[in-house]
């Protein structure tokens, strides 16, 4: 019985952590847009993700999807630039991967692009370099 | 029925405990979301500006050239980090003034 409770607690914890991260991201995006620091309104949510991009910590619904609200067609270089901001931010990407995300997806009205997180942040490599 | 009540009570207390933990963790948070948002829009533009200013070929003096090589490497490393680029910009401006 205890095992089931622990599983339930873990599940709830993950859901809360993910919800929290996504809401903080959305809040900061909204704030940046309202204050004029950025000219794109972004909204993040959790999606199904891509099975090909799985890593050892992936969970169900493993896509971190960012939706660009006010653009219909987002060009590839612009999307790549946005993705690289996240993927080059080691702390953020590692946190995303630790709570079970494995794919980063950027979409606007008619365009959709995705990236594999583990390709940019090798968790094992990070652990080894820390030990050294 | 008793079991359902037990589970519901457990879930309720777990959520409460985790929420408390989450609030504590928020204070320790290191991820700068504002920086991420600003980087989306401004980092590449600023990177382009800085890389033009600090290109080593612009300098003839050996000391300046070494500084330019070092700082342009740093600019390239922080290409997508607006906050770091701003810091580098102030360093570059101060150096060029002198």
Backbone of each chain as ProteinMPNN parsed JSONL, in Angstrom:
{"seq_chain_A": "XXXXXXXXXXXXXXXXXXXXXXXXXXXXXXXXXXXXXXXXXXXXXXXXXXXXXXXXXXXXXXXXXXXXXXXXXXXXXXXXXXXXXXXXXXXXXXXXXXXXXXXXXXXXXXXXXXXXXXXXXXXXXXXXXXXX", "coords_chain_A": {"N_chain_A": [[0.838, -1.21, 0.0], [1.927, 1.163, 0.831], [3.701, 1.61, -1.195], [2.115, 2.334, -3.326], [1.121, 4.718, -2.39], [3.447, 6.204, -2.28], [4.081, 6.319, -4.946], [1.934, 7.79, -5.844], [2.375, 10.186, -4.463], [4.788, 10.977, -5.64], [3.954, 11.343, -8.247], [2.119, 13.431, -7.963], [3.829, 15.378, -7.006], [5.544, 15.756, -9.218], [3.732, 16.728, -11.117], [2.955, 19.113, -9.91], [5.372, 20.47, -9.8], [6.022, 20.774, -12.484], [3.838, 22.273, -13.367], [4.256, 24.536, -11.911], [6.709, 25.506, -12.901], [6.066, 26.018, -15.586], [4.079, 27.935, -15.24], [5.52, 29.979, -14.053], [7.248, 30.661, -16.101], [5.408, 31.554, -18.013], [4.34, 33.708, -16.687], [6.526, 35.454, -16.489], [6.952, 35.879, -19.188], [4.645, 37.205, -19.939], [4.871, 39.481, -18.385], [7.209, 40.601, -19.46], [6.326, 41.189, -22.029], [4.226, 42.99, -21.6], [5.638, 45.087, -20.453], [7.143, 45.931, -22.52], [9.652, 44.947, -23.086], [10.008, 42.792, -24.747], [8.851, 41.975, -28.07], [7.21, 39.908, -28.625], [4.604, 37.79, -27.681], [4.747, 35.111, -25.567], [3.723, 31.775, -24.814], [3.85, 29.076, -22.713], [3.357, 25.533, -22.584], [2.63, 22.117, -21.598], [3.273, 19.387, -23.729], [2.711, 16.404, -25.75], [5.21, 15.552, -26.633], [8.161, 14.021, -28.179], [8.778, 10.696, -29.0], [11.184, 9.788, -29.924], [13.078, 11.413, -28.81], [13.62, 10.667, -26.253], [15.073, 10.406, -22.939], [16.876, 9.214, -20.037], [15.382, 10.289, -17.937], [12.949, 10.964, -18.866], [9.421, 11.523, -18.873], [5.87, 10.808, -19.0], [4.065, 12.775, -21.372], [6.125, 14.687, -22.449], [6.93, 17.036, -23.697], [8.062, 20.345, -23.896], [6.418, 22.981, -24.776], [6.503, 25.992, -26.557], [4.488, 28.596, -27.404], [4.232, 31.014, -29.852], [2.43, 33.787, -29.715], [1.58, 36.012, -31.282], [2.399, 35.742, -33.919], [2.002, 34.444, -37.174], [3.436, 32.93, -39.115], [6.388, 31.612, -38.262], [9.749, 32.094, -38.827], [12.421, 29.787, -39.581], [15.132, 30.572, -38.689], [14.487, 32.445, -36.69], [13.066, 30.893, -34.875], [15.031, 29.062, -34.185], [16.838, 30.716, -32.919], [15.365, 31.439, -30.644], [15.089, 28.934, -29.472], [17.729, 28.298, -28.93], [18.351, 30.095, -26.937], [17.125, 28.958, -24.755], [18.216, 26.365, -24.757], [20.921, 26.838, -24.488], [21.029, 27.83, -22.009], [22.125, 26.416, -19.381], [21.269, 25.769, -16.705], [18.498, 26.041, -16.762], [17.698, 24.262, -18.799], [18.605, 21.858, -17.751], [17.0, 21.704, -15.495], [14.509, 21.463, -16.709], [14.851, 18.981, -17.949], [15.223, 17.378, -15.748], [12.724, 17.319, -14.572], [11.373, 15.773, -16.289], [10.987, 16.531, -18.978], [11.73, 16.2, -22.463], [11.699, 17.125, -25.067], [11.96, 20.148, -26.84], [9.71, 22.395, -28.044], [8.705, 24.692, -30.494], [6.164, 26.711, -31.575], [4.048, 28.454, -33.885], [1.288, 30.095, -35.451], [1.183, 28.647, -38.11], [3.546, 27.282, -38.165], [5.969, 24.917, -36.991], [8.515, 23.728, -34.902], [10.994, 21.515, -33.57], [13.271, 20.416, -30.949], [15.85, 18.305, -29.62], [16.427, 17.941, -26.281], [18.412, 16.556, -24.827], [20.507, 16.431, -26.542], [21.796, 18.818, -26.421], [22.295, 19.306, -23.732], [24.148, 17.312, -22.014], [23.543, 15.226, -19.532], [25.009, 13.282, -18.16], [27.576, 13.928, -18.823], [27.784, 16.345, -17.566], [27.605, 15.563, -14.886], [29.937, 14.045, -14.667], [31.894, 15.988, -15.168], [31.489, 17.556, -12.976], [32.239, 15.88, -10.914], [34.902, 15.678, -11.384]], "CA_chain_A": [[0.0, 0.0, 0.0], [2.836, 2.307, 0.931], [4.318, 1.808, -2.504], [1.16, 3.077, -4.154], [1.071, 6.086, -1.853], [4.674, 6.884, -2.682], [3.928, 6.575, -6.377], [0.962, 8.882, -5.95], [3.048, 11.396, -3.994], [5.764, 11.348, -6.674], [3.197, 11.829, -9.396], [1.582, 14.767, -7.624], [4.98, 16.277, -6.905], [5.981, 16.076, -10.578], [2.724, 17.568, -11.764], [3.018, 20.45, -9.302], [6.638, 21.107, -10.178], [5.906, 21.171, -13.891], [2.856, 23.353, -13.451], [4.89, 25.699, -11.323], [7.729, 26.003, -13.832], [5.386, 26.57, -16.758], [3.37, 29.173, -14.882], [6.509, 31.049, -13.833], [7.713, 31.061, -17.434], [4.343, 32.339, -18.643], [4.213, 34.975, -15.965], [7.635, 36.337, -16.884], [6.735, 36.24, -20.598], [3.578, 38.21, -19.958], [5.424, 40.698, -17.797], [8.158, 41.179, -20.43], [5.549, 41.711, -23.164], [3.486, 44.178, -21.149], [6.544, 46.205, -20.173], [7.781, 46.333, -23.777], [11.002, 44.395, -23.235], [9.979, 41.921, -25.928], [7.677, 42.277, -28.89], [6.467, 38.678, -28.908], [3.988, 37.205, -26.492], [4.976, 33.66, -25.567], [2.95, 31.014, -23.83], [4.369, 27.702, -22.665], [2.533, 24.48, -21.982], [3.188, 20.771, -21.747], [2.673, 18.641, -24.84], [3.044, 14.967, -25.702], [6.643, 15.342, -26.879], [8.521, 13.097, -29.246], [9.335, 9.48, -28.393], [12.573, 9.635, -30.373], [13.959, 12.277, -28.022], [13.6, 10.218, -24.851], [16.303, 10.155, -22.176], [16.596, 8.367, -18.864], [14.462, 10.895, -16.984], [11.711, 11.366, -19.552], [8.159, 11.007, -18.327], [4.742, 10.982, -19.921], [3.879, 14.159, -21.805], [7.477, 15.19, -22.201], [7.265, 18.172, -24.554], [7.903, 21.713, -23.38], [6.051, 23.689, -26.001], [6.333, 27.441, -26.445], [3.664, 29.088, -28.502], [4.376, 32.447, -30.119], [1.007, 34.099, -29.873], [1.188, 37.055, -32.229], [3.017, 35.534, -35.231], [1.401, 33.296, -37.86], [4.509, 32.091, -39.664], [7.665, 31.885, -37.604], [10.824, 31.567, -39.682], [13.342, 28.839, -38.923], [16.198, 31.225, -37.908], [13.925, 33.06, -35.474], [12.74, 29.806, -33.94], [16.305, 28.508, -33.696], [17.374, 31.696, -31.974], [14.607, 31.287, -29.394], [15.401, 27.624, -28.879], [19.097, 28.308, -28.421], [18.359, 30.833, -25.661], [16.769, 27.998, -23.71], [19.132, 25.212, -24.729], [22.249, 27.287, -24.033], [20.906, 28.126, -20.581], [22.324, 25.097, -18.789], [20.475, 25.531, -15.494], [17.084, 25.904, -17.12], [17.507, 23.016, -19.561], [18.776, 20.728, -16.825], [15.8, 21.621, -14.661], [13.442, 20.911, -17.556], [15.098, 17.551, -18.151], [15.069, 16.687, -14.467], [11.314, 17.088, -14.252], [10.783, 14.834, -17.236], [10.837, 17.002, -20.356], [12.835, 15.812, -23.353], [11.643, 17.839, -26.351], [11.609, 21.565, -26.813], [8.936, 22.655, -29.261], [8.29, 26.086, -30.68], [5.134, 26.758, -32.613], [3.213, 29.642, -34.045], [0.088, 29.709, -36.194], [1.326, 27.586, -39.104], [4.877, 26.659, -38.172], [6.283, 24.097, -35.821], [9.889, 23.219, -34.895], [11.322, 20.884, -32.283], [14.682, 20.118, -30.66], [16.084, 17.295, -28.591], [17.166, 18.604, -25.198], [19.603, 15.811, -24.382], [21.573, 16.661, -27.514], [22.489, 20.048, -26.029], [22.72, 19.213, -22.332], [24.431, 15.932, -21.661], [23.512, 15.177, -18.065], [26.104, 12.445, -17.669], [28.807, 14.696, -19.0], [27.774, 17.36, -16.525], [27.911, 14.888, -13.621], [31.352, 13.667, -14.682], [32.725, 17.175, -15.038], [31.355, 18.022, -11.595], [33.035, 15.009, -10.051], [36.302, 16.031, -11.578]], "C_chain_A": [[0.874, 1.261, 0.0], [3.454, 2.67, -0.412], [3.425, 2.652, -3.392], [1.069, 4.526, -3.7], [2.285, 6.885, -2.311], [4.611, 7.264, -4.167], [3.011, 7.779, -6.603], [1.611, 10.215, -5.566], [4.035, 11.906, -5.028], [5.06, 11.973, -7.866], [2.683, 13.248, -9.139], [2.711, 15.789, -7.592], [5.452, 16.726, -8.283], [5.017, 17.044, -11.251], [2.812, 18.997, -11.226], [4.264, 21.2, -9.749], [6.588, 21.62, -11.617], [4.975, 22.362, -14.038], [3.472, 24.664, -12.971], [5.893, 26.348, -12.286], [7.08, 26.69, -15.039], [4.697, 27.891, -16.396], [4.345, 30.314, -14.623], [7.048, 31.578, -15.153], [6.671, 31.98, -18.092], [4.184, 33.718, -18.001], [5.301, 35.963, -16.395], [7.476, 36.785, -18.342], [5.704, 37.353, -20.704], [4.112, 39.556, -19.467], [6.356, 41.406, -18.79], [7.413, 41.813, -21.604], [4.823, 43.005, -22.773], [4.42, 45.365, -20.953], [7.319, 46.656, -21.413], [9.197, 45.839, -23.956], [11.093, 43.432, -24.415], [8.763, 42.286, -26.78], [6.933, 41.018, -29.328], [5.868, 38.157, -27.612], [4.111, 35.686, -26.573], [4.107, 32.995, -24.503], [3.44, 29.566, -23.863], [3.315, 26.757, -22.119], [3.17, 23.119, -22.242], [2.476, 20.045, -22.88], [3.136, 17.176, -24.784], [4.529, 14.693, -25.919], [6.89, 14.33, -27.976], [9.228, 11.883, -28.638], [10.812, 9.302, -28.742], [13.558, 10.379, -29.474], [14.096, 11.84, -26.561], [14.992, 10.142, -24.23], [15.91, 9.452, -20.878], [15.577, 8.964, -17.894], [13.137, 11.333, -17.613], [10.49, 10.756, -18.869], [7.078, 11.159, -19.382], [4.542, 12.47, -20.207], [5.176, 14.949, -21.579], [7.88, 16.373, -23.089], [7.051, 19.5, -23.855], [7.66, 22.592, -24.6], [5.844, 25.176, -25.737], [5.558, 27.918, -27.662], [3.876, 30.6, -28.649], [3.007, 32.944, -30.546], [0.705, 35.04, -31.039], [1.871, 36.929, -33.599], [2.365, 34.312, -35.883], [2.459, 32.348, -38.391], [5.83, 32.512, -39.03], [8.772, 31.265, -38.444], [11.783, 30.699, -38.871], [14.443, 29.544, -38.127], [15.686, 31.861, -36.616], [13.621, 32.003, -34.416], [14.009, 29.221, -33.341], [16.919, 29.427, -32.644], [16.685, 31.562, -30.613], [14.981, 29.991, -28.685], [16.786, 27.635, -28.251], [19.206, 29.062, -27.103], [18.055, 29.861, -24.517], [17.818, 26.892, -23.605], [20.532, 25.588, -24.249], [22.234, 27.661, -22.549], [20.936, 26.79, -19.821], [21.397, 24.793, -17.618], [19.015, 25.247, -15.847], [16.827, 24.587, -17.847], [17.633, 21.8, -18.648], [17.553, 20.566, -15.933], [14.638, 21.025, -15.449], [13.598, 19.401, -17.713], [14.876, 16.772, -16.855], [13.611, 16.444, -14.109], [10.587, 16.371, -15.39], [10.565, 15.317, -18.656], [12.006, 16.497, -21.203], [12.821, 16.535, -24.697], [11.269, 19.302, -26.117], [10.912, 21.883, -28.126], [8.543, 24.121, -29.314], [7.296, 26.134, -31.823], [4.496, 28.139, -32.688], [2.035, 29.18, -34.895], [0.26, 28.518, -37.124], [2.677, 26.89, -39.07], [5.16, 25.934, -36.864], [7.721, 23.566, -35.945], [10.145, 22.536, -33.553], [12.807, 20.512, -32.178], [14.764, 19.068, -29.553], [16.95, 17.904, -27.497], [18.466, 17.889, -24.861], [20.783, 15.97, -25.346], [22.436, 17.861, -27.084], [22.994, 20.024, -24.594], [22.912, 17.757, -21.982], [24.541, 15.838, -20.144], [24.669, 14.369, -17.491], [27.435, 13.187, -17.725], [28.928, 15.737, -17.889], [28.17, 16.738, -15.189], [29.403, 14.528, -13.553], [32.246, 14.887, -14.477], [32.649, 17.743, -13.627], [32.204, 17.194, -10.642], [34.511, 15.329, -10.163], [36.573, 17.379, -10.929]], "O_chain_A": [[0.617, 2.245, -0.694], [3.694, 3.835, -0.727], [3.881, 3.546, -4.106], [0.955, 5.442, -4.515], [2.187, 8.057, -2.676], [5.02, 8.35, -4.579], [3.278, 8.65, -7.431], [1.429, 11.23, -6.238], [4.123, 13.109, -5.273], [5.5, 12.982, -8.417], [2.8, 14.135, -9.985], [2.573, 16.91, -8.082], [5.727, 17.905, -8.505], [5.419, 18.032, -11.865], [2.751, 19.964, -11.985], [4.223, 22.396, -10.037], [7.038, 22.723, -11.927], [5.279, 23.329, -14.736], [3.245, 25.733, -13.536], [5.917, 27.566, -12.458], [7.482, 27.777, -15.452], [4.736, 28.848, -17.169], [4.053, 31.471, -14.927], [7.277, 32.778, -15.311], [7.003, 33.028, -18.647], [3.936, 34.725, -18.665], [5.036, 37.141, -16.632], [7.816, 37.915, -18.693], [5.873, 38.313, -21.456], [3.844, 40.609, -20.046], [6.311, 42.626, -18.946], [7.826, 42.855, -22.114], [4.815, 43.98, -23.525], [4.058, 46.505, -21.244], [8.059, 47.638, -21.366], [9.884, 46.264, -24.885], [12.159, 43.284, -25.012], [7.779, 42.832, -26.281], [6.138, 41.044, -30.267], [6.539, 38.09, -26.582], [3.64, 35.06, -27.523], [3.805, 33.568, -23.456], [3.442, 28.921, -24.912], [2.486, 27.139, -21.294], [4.125, 22.998, -23.009], [1.25, 20.075, -22.985], [3.862, 16.777, -23.874], [5.046, 13.69, -25.428], [5.96, 13.843, -28.619], [10.165, 12.032, -27.853], [11.586, 8.744, -27.965], [14.731, 10.015, -29.391], [14.635, 12.579, -25.736], [15.971, 9.849, -24.916], [14.739, 9.138, -20.661], [14.97, 8.233, -17.111], [12.316, 11.988, -16.97], [10.528, 9.635, -18.362], [7.339, 11.584, -20.508], [4.828, 13.315, -19.359], [5.293, 15.754, -20.654], [9.069, 16.669, -23.21], [5.987, 19.75, -23.288], [8.582, 22.903, -25.354], [5.115, 25.568, -24.826], [5.942, 27.662, -28.803], [3.719, 31.358, -27.692], [2.492, 32.57, -31.6], [-0.314, 34.883, -31.712], [1.918, 37.899, -34.356], [2.192, 33.276, -35.24], [2.407, 31.14, -38.164], [6.316, 33.623, -39.242], [8.746, 30.071, -38.741], [11.932, 30.856, -37.659], [14.684, 29.162, -36.982], [16.355, 31.823, -35.583], [13.883, 32.193, -33.228], [14.066, 28.921, -32.148], [17.444, 28.977, -31.626], [17.339, 31.571, -29.57], [15.165, 29.956, -27.468], [17.0, 27.061, -27.183], [20.032, 28.729, -26.254], [18.658, 29.939, -23.447], [18.25, 26.53, -22.511], [21.243, 24.762, -23.675], [23.282, 27.793, -21.918], [19.91, 26.133, -19.647], [20.813, 23.713, -17.537], [18.39, 24.338, -15.301], [15.861, 23.883, -17.551], [16.87, 20.841, -18.759], [17.12, 19.45, -15.647], [13.883, 20.198, -14.938], [12.631, 18.644, -17.624], [14.397, 15.639, -16.877], [13.292, 15.474, -13.42], [9.358, 16.36, -15.451], [10.008, 14.581, -19.47], [13.131, 16.383, -20.717], [13.835, 16.553, -25.395], [10.394, 19.631, -25.317], [11.472, 21.662, -29.199], [8.111, 24.708, -28.322], [7.574, 25.644, -32.918], [4.418, 28.876, -31.705], [1.815, 27.977, -35.036], [-0.416, 27.501, -36.97], [2.924, 25.991, -39.875], [4.661, 26.292, -35.798], [8.093, 23.018, -36.983], [9.586, 22.928, -32.529], [13.493, 20.324, -33.183], [13.893, 18.958, -28.69], [18.075, 18.332, -27.755], [19.495, 18.526, -24.636], [21.924, 15.673, -24.991], [23.637, 17.908, -27.349], [24.004, 20.651, -24.277], [21.95, 17.047, -21.688], [25.509, 16.312, -19.549], [25.238, 14.729, -16.461], [28.278, 13.095, -16.832], [30.007, 15.979, -17.349], [28.97, 17.306, -14.446], [30.043, 14.689, -12.514], [33.219, 14.842, -13.724], [33.61, 18.334, -13.133], [32.804, 17.713, -9.7], [35.263, 15.265, -9.191], [37.701, 17.871, -10.975]]}, "seq_chain_B": "XXXXXXXXXXXXXXXXXXXXXXXXXXXXXXXXXXXXXXXXXXXXXXXXXXXXXXXXXXXXXXXXXXXXXXXXXXXXXXXXXXXXXXXXXXXXXXXXXX", "coords_chain_B": {"N_chain_B": [[-15.066, 2.547, 1.475], [-13.849, 3.781, 3.635], [-11.243, 3.518, 2.898], [-11.105, 5.143, 0.619], [-11.526, 7.631, 1.75], [-9.247, 7.751, 3.283], [-7.261, 7.771, 1.306], [-7.906, 10.158, -0.017], [-7.469, 11.988, 2.018], [-4.763, 11.65, 2.357], [-3.774, 12.474, -0.135], [-4.568, 15.135, -0.079], [-3.05, 16.142, 2.097], [-0.502, 15.635, 1.126], [-0.371, 17.292, -1.119], [-0.546, 19.762, 0.145], [1.805, 19.745, 1.664], [3.719, 19.619, -0.333], [3.263, 21.989, -1.681], [4.069, 23.812, 0.24], [6.757, 23.179, 0.388], [7.463, 23.87, -2.162], [7.124, 26.631, -2.142], [9.15, 27.332, -0.418], [11.328, 26.523, -1.921], [11.171, 28.269, -4.029], [12.316, 30.584, -3.129], [14.959, 29.956, -3.199], [15.481, 29.915, -5.804], [17.312, 29.878, -8.851], [17.098, 30.325, -11.513], [16.851, 32.755, -13.96], [14.204, 34.092, -15.149], [13.395, 36.456, -16.323], [15.663, 37.296, -17.618], [15.847, 35.308, -19.56], [13.574, 35.869, -21.085], [14.205, 38.407, -22.051], [16.469, 37.795, -23.482], [15.447, 36.359, -25.63], [14.628, 38.275, -27.405], [16.567, 40.325, -27.562], [19.223, 39.433, -27.392], [20.679, 38.426, -29.653], [20.878, 40.643, -31.314], [22.385, 42.429, -29.745], [24.661, 40.887, -29.476], [25.625, 40.865, -32.099], [26.271, 43.58, -32.42], [28.309, 43.867, -30.469], [30.244, 42.072, -31.317], [31.129, 43.186, -33.624], [32.325, 45.519, -32.683], [34.37, 44.483, -31.088], [36.063, 43.039, -32.695], [39.141, 41.466, -33.366], [40.72, 42.265, -35.562], [40.347, 44.949, -35.867], [42.104, 46.283, -34.316], [45.407, 47.581, -33.871], [47.381, 47.839, -32.018], [49.217, 45.67, -29.884], [48.477, 44.928, -27.266], [45.84, 45.752, -27.12], [44.806, 44.096, -29.026], [45.038, 41.575, -27.897], [43.294, 41.88, -25.761], [40.935, 42.264, -27.225], [40.669, 39.808, -28.543], [40.275, 38.09, -26.409], [37.942, 39.139, -25.217], [36.097, 39.001, -27.31], [35.86, 36.289, -27.585], [34.565, 35.694, -25.217], [32.197, 37.058, -25.668], [31.148, 35.557, -27.745], [30.749, 33.138, -26.434], [28.701, 33.782, -24.694], [26.515, 34.222, -26.343], [23.729, 33.908, -26.381], [22.882, 34.96, -24.02], [21.569, 37.528, -22.537], [21.952, 39.094, -20.235], [24.614, 38.629, -19.491], [25.836, 39.593, -21.747], [25.263, 42.298, -21.575], [26.798, 42.947, -19.347], [29.326, 42.47, -20.417], [29.313, 44.414, -22.351], [29.497, 46.795, -20.872], [32.047, 46.452, -19.822], [33.559, 46.512, -22.171], [32.974, 49.092, -23.123], [34.063, 50.672, -21.066], [36.737, 49.98, -21.326], [37.344, 50.843, -23.903], [37.034, 53.574, -23.619], [39.179, 54.244, -22.048]], "CA_chain_B": [[-15.325, 3.972, 1.736], [-12.809, 4.261, 4.55], [-9.999, 3.581, 2.133], [-11.193, 6.326, -0.249], [-11.32, 8.806, 2.616], [-7.832, 7.73, 3.669], [-6.478, 8.211, 0.137], [-8.204, 11.583, -0.247], [-6.797, 12.747, 3.069], [-3.328, 11.565, 2.067], [-3.513, 13.336, -1.297], [-4.722, 16.521, 0.371], [-1.89, 16.532, 2.906], [0.701, 15.627, 0.272], [-0.391, 18.529, -1.915], [-0.239, 20.888, 1.044], [3.22, 19.659, 2.028], [4.532, 19.946, -1.512], [3.094, 23.427, -1.939], [4.903, 24.483, 1.229], [8.132, 22.941, -0.044], [7.65, 24.633, -3.402], [7.286, 28.047, -1.784], [10.497, 27.476, 0.139], [12.284, 26.371, -3.03], [11.097, 29.462, -4.882], [13.255, 31.589, -2.612], [16.317, 29.557, -3.557], [15.51, 29.786, -7.265], [18.452, 30.518, -9.5], [16.822, 30.601, -12.925], [16.413, 34.125, -14.173], [13.248, 34.047, -16.257], [13.376, 37.758, -17.009], [16.813, 37.28, -18.536], [15.488, 34.435, -20.691], [12.615, 36.592, -21.929], [14.911, 39.496, -22.745], [17.403, 37.187, -24.43], [14.709, 35.972, -26.832], [14.466, 39.387, -28.331], [17.658, 41.295, -27.681], [20.58, 38.893, -27.27], [21.391, 38.304, -30.937], [21.16, 42.009, -31.794], [23.496, 42.946, -28.951], [25.835, 40.08, -29.815], [26.133, 41.361, -33.387], [26.906, 44.884, -32.16], [29.551, 43.707, -29.697], [31.253, 41.325, -32.07], [31.701, 44.146, -34.581], [33.197, 46.442, -31.938], [35.535, 43.828, -30.474], [36.782, 42.169, -33.639], [40.588, 41.712, -33.184], [41.332, 42.908, -36.737], [40.17, 46.401, -35.777], [43.135, 46.876, -33.46], [46.79, 47.394, -34.319], [48.179, 47.691, -30.802], [49.239, 44.246, -29.481], [47.724, 44.791, -26.008], [44.417, 45.881, -27.475], [44.447, 42.923, -29.822], [44.873, 40.47, -26.935], [42.023, 42.151, -25.064], [39.829, 42.055, -28.176], [40.537, 38.356, -28.779], [39.709, 37.498, -25.197], [36.558, 39.601, -24.98], [35.209, 38.504, -28.365], [35.583, 34.88, -27.256], [33.538, 35.715, -24.17], [30.945, 37.494, -26.304], [30.621, 34.408, -28.492], [30.273, 32.117, -25.482], [27.421, 34.229, -24.121], [25.735, 34.747, -27.469], [22.287, 33.883, -26.11], [22.641, 35.366, -22.636], [21.49, 38.993, -22.607], [22.498, 39.696, -19.024], [26.071, 38.545, -19.579], [26.253, 40.49, -22.839], [25.212, 43.666, -21.045], [27.996, 43.09, -18.494], [30.482, 42.579, -21.316], [29.229, 45.71, -23.039], [30.041, 47.83, -19.984], [33.51, 46.246, -19.767], [34.122, 46.976, -23.45], [32.858, 50.558, -23.166], [35.06, 51.225, -20.138], [38.07, 49.754, -21.87], [37.546, 51.688, -25.089], [37.159, 54.963, -23.17], [40.563, 54.415, -21.59]], "C_chain_B": [[-14.212, 4.585, 2.605], [-11.491, 4.476, 3.803], [-9.958, 4.842, 1.253], [-10.931, 7.593, 0.562], [-9.844, 8.918, 3.002], [-6.959, 8.266, 2.52], [-6.668, 9.708, -0.098], [-7.465, 12.451, 0.762], [-5.289, 12.797, 2.798], [-2.946, 12.506, 0.917], [-3.551, 14.801, -0.885], [-3.493, 16.994, 1.152], [-0.602, 16.566, 2.092], [0.772, 16.909, -0.538], [0.006, 19.717, -1.053], [1.248, 20.928, 1.371], [4.105, 20.092, 0.862], [4.446, 21.428, -1.861], [4.003, 24.242, -1.018], [6.379, 24.401, 0.803], [8.466, 23.796, -1.264], [7.896, 26.107, -3.102], [8.664, 28.315, -1.206], [11.544, 27.437, -0.976], [12.322, 27.599, -3.921], [12.106, 30.511, -4.453], [14.691, 31.279, -3.041], [16.528, 29.565, -5.075], [16.668, 30.543, -7.903], [18.162, 30.894, -10.953], [16.222, 31.988, -13.079], [15.485, 34.163, -15.398], [13.198, 35.36, -17.038], [14.512, 37.844, -18.024], [16.494, 36.43, -19.766], [14.563, 35.183, -21.646], [13.312, 37.705, -22.725], [15.878, 38.951, -23.793], [16.71, 36.785, -25.723], [14.749, 37.073, -27.884], [15.74, 40.172, -28.62], [19.061, 40.71, -27.769], [21.336, 38.89, -28.6], [21.784, 39.678, -31.481], [22.384, 42.577, -31.072], [24.792, 42.189, -29.266], [26.477, 40.584, -31.105], [26.877, 42.684, -33.203], [28.269, 44.708, -31.5], [30.646, 43.017, -30.5], [31.902, 42.222, -33.137], [32.713, 45.046, -33.865], [34.484, 45.759, -31.474], [36.31, 42.918, -31.429], [38.291, 42.471, -33.581], [41.253, 42.424, -34.365], [41.202, 44.439, -36.712], [41.328, 47.079, -35.029], [44.546, 46.583, -34.0], [47.723, 47.17, -33.124], [48.068, 46.249, -30.272], [48.393, 43.995, -28.225], [46.221, 44.801, -26.281], [43.925, 44.64, -28.208], [44.186, 41.719, -28.909], [43.547, 40.625, -26.183], [40.837, 41.825, -25.968], [39.597, 40.56, -28.431], [39.832, 37.695, -27.602], [38.229, 37.856, -25.042], [35.61, 39.098, -26.075], [34.902, 37.014, -28.169], [34.486, 34.79, -26.198], [32.174, 36.103, -24.736], [30.307, 36.328, -27.053], [30.088, 33.314, -27.57], [28.893, 32.486, -24.941], [26.49, 34.8, -25.179], [24.243, 34.857, -27.152], [21.95, 34.287, -24.681], [22.721, 36.894, -22.542], [22.175, 39.657, -21.415], [24.035, 39.731, -19.068], [26.593, 39.499, -20.667], [26.249, 41.943, -22.388], [26.438, 43.945, -20.174], [29.236, 43.287, -19.367], [30.502, 43.924, -22.029], [29.813, 46.832, -22.171], [31.572, 47.693, -19.872], [34.163, 46.809, -21.032], [34.105, 48.505, -23.521], [33.9, 51.223, -22.278], [36.471, 51.108, -20.708], [38.352, 50.688, -23.058], [37.696, 53.162, -24.723], [38.595, 55.246, -22.756], [41.509, 54.209, -22.773]], "O_chain_B": [[-13.721, 5.689, 2.37], [-10.753, 5.435, 4.027], [-8.932, 5.515, 1.152], [-10.218, 8.497, 0.127], [-9.272, 10.007, 3.044], [-6.061, 9.083, 2.721], [-5.705, 10.433, -0.348], [-6.912, 13.498, 0.424], [-4.636, 13.825, 2.98], [-1.95, 13.225, 0.981], [-2.7, 15.6, -1.276], [-2.966, 18.08, 0.914], [0.274, 17.4, 2.323], [1.825, 17.538, -0.639], [0.793, 20.568, -1.468], [1.873, 21.988, 1.36], [5.087, 20.816, 1.029], [5.429, 22.039, -2.28], [4.619, 25.223, -1.434], [7.126, 25.378, 0.848], [9.555, 24.356, -1.393], [8.751, 26.749, -3.713], [9.272, 29.357, -1.451], [12.507, 28.204, -0.978], [13.358, 27.934, -4.496], [12.675, 31.229, -5.275], [15.518, 32.173, -3.222], [17.617, 29.261, -5.563], [16.964, 31.685, -7.548], [18.89, 31.685, -11.552], [15.238, 32.345, -12.431], [15.945, 34.256, -16.536], [12.987, 35.371, -18.251], [14.358, 38.379, -19.122], [16.84, 36.803, -20.887], [14.744, 35.139, -22.863], [13.039, 37.909, -23.908], [16.082, 39.555, -24.846], [17.309, 36.858, -26.796], [14.885, 36.819, -29.081], [15.977, 40.622, -29.741], [19.995, 41.404, -28.174], [22.494, 39.302, -28.663], [22.87, 39.857, -32.032], [23.292, 43.128, -31.694], [25.873, 42.776, -29.314], [27.698, 40.715, -31.2], [27.96, 42.886, -33.751], [29.256, 45.316, -31.914], [31.826, 43.343, -30.373], [33.064, 42.039, -33.498], [33.807, 45.299, -34.369], [35.552, 46.37, -31.465], [37.129, 42.112, -30.988], [38.681, 43.629, -33.733], [42.253, 43.118, -34.179], [41.884, 45.133, -37.466], [41.502, 48.296, -35.106], [44.828, 45.497, -34.508], [48.702, 46.428, -33.201], [46.978, 45.682, -30.216], [47.69, 42.99, -28.127], [45.456, 43.991, -25.757], [42.789, 44.198, -28.034], [43.246, 40.952, -29.119], [42.794, 39.67, -25.995], [39.866, 41.198, -25.544], [38.455, 40.112, -28.521], [38.934, 36.869, -27.764], [37.387, 36.998, -24.775], [34.448, 38.802, -25.797], [33.828, 36.537, -28.538], [33.603, 33.935, -26.266], [31.141, 35.56, -24.344], [29.092, 36.132, -27.007], [29.101, 32.648, -27.885], [28.033, 31.626, -24.753], [25.762, 35.759, -24.923], [23.575, 35.787, -27.602], [20.862, 33.992, -24.187], [23.809, 37.468, -22.477], [22.885, 40.651, -21.566], [24.658, 40.735, -18.726], [27.645, 40.121, -20.518], [27.122, 42.723, -22.768], [27.038, 45.018, -20.244], [30.077, 44.145, -19.099], [31.562, 44.497, -22.279], [30.528, 47.704, -22.665], [32.291, 48.691, -19.832], [35.185, 47.493, -20.967], [35.086, 49.132, -23.923], [34.538, 52.201, -22.669], [37.286, 52.023, -20.584], [39.444, 51.24, -23.192], [38.387, 53.913, -25.411], [39.158, 56.3, -23.049], [42.726, 54.306, -22.614]]}, "name": "protein", "num_of_chains": 2, "seq": "XXXXXXXXXXXXXXXXXXXXXXXXXXXXXXXXXXXXXXXXXXXXXXXXXXXXXXXXXXXXXXXXXXXXXXXXXXXXXXXXXXXXXXXXXXXXXXXXXXXXXXXXXXXXXXXXXXXXXXXXXXXXXXXXXXXXXXXXXXXXXXXXXXXXXXXXXXXXXXXXXXXXXXXXXXXXXXXXXXXXXXXXXXXXXXXXXXXXXXXXXXXXXXXXXXXXXXXXXXXXXXXXXXXXXX"}
